């Protein structure tokens, strides 16, 4: 073992507090438990049931108020997975109380709120990382490395294509209230935006259409967007959430999180949604068993990247490269035994312990929000929207 790697191991784990013990928080908790450089030390949620389950399992302090979590001296960094409308104010408060921040997308709901978060990060000098998003996935980062290396020549276009059951899953009512940052664009299309931004670079314009077809849930359920990059490449982003066709059928029936998926479940989530009463506490920590094994790499629908000398797409254990010499598969390693969001926790550890800036910082998060807002604006105006990000 080298001197550098010895020092790397010797660094103490990050003492992490969790703000928001819902479904997103549960996935991050699962990843933190499996991560050797993260120590869970506190949790916060306004609902008593997930707080009780969290305290019982980890024997740590829990709070019903975010201000109290921020004042806990044992907490070094806070993961924010509260409802979207709280992300910006909680991120600012956490940094003002001396805490590093890992915040779920979106960073905020308006560009003005994003600017406040950027200013707080600059003012305090603390690290803020926007994640987890699927731009952290190791197979996506390998495609990015190949593009940057020039191995396949110039980037031409990216297809991001996902059909799932999101609209019929259990949700809080505000998750489909556009005034509170709900809807598929902030919740789901944001993953695709993060992926294509990492692969393609700065986006200069957006033309999009978002629509709603499901009378049982009055919220947008599909999106089609054309994104043009400054390097003249382009991306097509397609997302549908009606639980009809499932694009995981084209990915060997592997679920988003890298686990086996029961095939041919088309319509089953929608059927259950129409039959049940809403109980968003049932999504909270301790209310459901999450898989701990991840036999395959995570993914978010189909991603096909076209370059000058070949196409790349995701495979269960890496990426497939279709080039002039035929097709080959490149295996992509992942952290052993680490389900889900471990790559975002890696980035947090590298930033806090090693001082290595993560690209997915507050300014990165602002650029994603600008594109989300441009998609919504283009839908209303039926026009192309030019960006500054």
URGIRA-V836304 format. One line per field, one symbol per residue. ss: DSSP state (a for helix, b for strand, c for the rest). psi: psi as a letter, one per 30 degrees, with the letter a starting at -180 (. if undefined). burial: b if it has 9 or more other ideal C-beta (glycine too) atoms within 8 Angstrom, else e. A space follows every 10 residues. Layout:
# URGIRA-V836304
ss: ???
psi: ???
burial: ???
This chain:
# URGIRA-V836304
ss: ccaaaaaaaa cccbbbbbbc ccaaaaaaaa aaaacccbbb bbbbcccaaa aaaaaaaacc bbbccaaaaa acccccbbbb cccaaaaaaa aaaaaacccb bbbccccccc aaaaaaaaaa aaaacccbbb cccaaacaaa aaaaaaaaac ccccbbbbbb bbbccaaacc ccaaaacaaa cccaaaaaaa aaaaaaaaaa ccbbbbbbbb bccccccccc cbbbbbbbbc cccbbbbbbb ccccccaaaa accbcccccb cccccccaaa aaaaacccca aaaccccccc cccccccccc cbbbbbbccb bbbbbccbbb bbbccbbbbb bccccccccc caaaaaaaaa aaaacccccc caaaaaaaaa aaaaaaaaaa acccbbccc
psi: kleeeeeeef kllkjkkjjj haeeeeeeee eeefkfgkjk fllkkfkeee eeeeeeefhl kllfkeeeef fjffkelkkj hlkeffeeee eeeeefggkl kjklkleafl eeeeeeeeee eeefglkkkj lklfffkeee eeeeeeeefg egakkelkkj jkkagefglk lleffgjffg galfeeeefe eeeeefeeef akkflkklkk lkfjffjilk flkkkjkklf ggllkkjkkk gfhckjffeg hghklegglk kklhgkfeee eeeffllkif ffflkfflkk kfkiflklli akkkkklegl kklklegbkk jjafgaklkj kjllkkgjkc gfeeeeeeee eeefgjkkfh aeeeeeeeee eeeeeeeeee fhlkkklf.
burial: eeeeebeeee beebbbbbbb bbebbbbbbb bbebbebbeb bbbbbebebb bbbbbeeeeb bbbbebebbb ebeebbbbbb bbbbebbbeb bbbbbeeebb bbbbbbbbbe bebbbbbbeb beebebbbbb bbbbbbbbbb bbbbebbeee ebeebebbbb bbbbbbbbeb eeebbbbbeb bbbbbbbbbb bbbbbbbbbb bebebbbbeb beebeebebb bbbbbbbbbe eebbbbbbbb bbbeebbbbe bebbeebbbe beeebeebbb ebbeeeeeeb bebbbbbeee eeebebbbbb bbbbbbbeeb bbbbbeebbb bbbeeeeebb ebebeeebbb bbbbbbbbbb bbbbeeebeb bbebbbbbbb bbbbbbbbbe eeeebebee
